[in-house]
């Protein structure tokens, strides 16, 4: 697992998530600060993070 820091697209606070480099996926997780849902897209190749996107649902 790797810890990744980014800004919430709702409240702009810096938050972190643990990402599993074994999986590329898209899922929804609530912000730990404002509790709004965030669509997370992560893409890994050979254990390296190639792409990370955090966006508001429906954007």
C-alpha positions in Angstrom: 0.0 0.0 0.0 1.1 3.5 -0.7 -0.2 6.7 0.9 -1.2 9.4 -1.6 -2.0 13.0 -0.7 -4.4 15.2 -2.7 -6.9 18.0 -2.4 -10.6 17.2 -2.0 -12.5 18.6 -5.0 -15.3 19.7 -2.7 -13.6 21.4 0.3 -10.0 21.7 -1.1 -8.5 20.3 2.1 -5.5 18.0 1.8 -6.4 14.4 2.5 -4.7 11.1 2.0 -5.7 7.7 0.9 -4.0 4.3 0.9 -3.7 2.9 -2.6 -3.0 -0.7 -3.5 -0.5 -0.8 -6.4 -1.8 -4.2 -7.4 -5.0 -2.8 -8.8 -6.0 -0.1 -11.3 -9.6 0.9 -10.5 -12.3 3.5 -10.2 -14.3 3.7 -7.0 -16.2 6.2 -4.7 -14.9 7.2 -1.3 -16.1 9.9 1.1 -13.8 12.8 2.0 -12.5 12.4 5.5 -13.0 16.1 6.2 -16.3 17.2 4.5 -17.8 13.7 4.0 -18.8 14.4 0.3 -18.3 11.6 -2.2 -15.3 11.6 -4.4 -14.8 9.5 -7.5 -11.2 8.1 -7.4 -9.5 6.7 -10.5 -6.1 5.2 -10.1 -4.0 3.5 -12.7 -0.9 1.4 -11.9 1.6 -0.3 -14.1 4.3 -2.6 -12.6 3.5 -1.2 -9.1 4.0 2.4 -10.2 1.3 5.0 -10.1 0.6 6.3 -13.7 -2.6 8.2 -13.1 -4.6 9.5 -10.2 -7.8 11.5 -10.5 -10.2 12.7 -7.7 -13.4 14.4 -8.9 -16.8 15.3 -7.7 -19.5 12.8 -8.6 -21.2 13.7 -11.8 -18.4 16.0 -13.0 
